[in-house]
């Protein structure tokens, strides 16, 4: 990453914007992967396990 600014505040703003853009791209990639996993049924076993635990009384209310 290359950051250039004429002031300390400008550099901090550039770094903040770059960090936000990087995190936003990561969140979007995470959401896309999660949606693909759900659609492909890769998480079905987790849901089944959770329902099994609920029916067996192994869950507590938050």
Secondary structure, DSSP 8 states (H G I E B T S, - for coil): -----SSHHHHHHHHHHHHHHHHHHHHHHHHHHHHHHHHTTTTHHHHHHHHHHHHTT-----
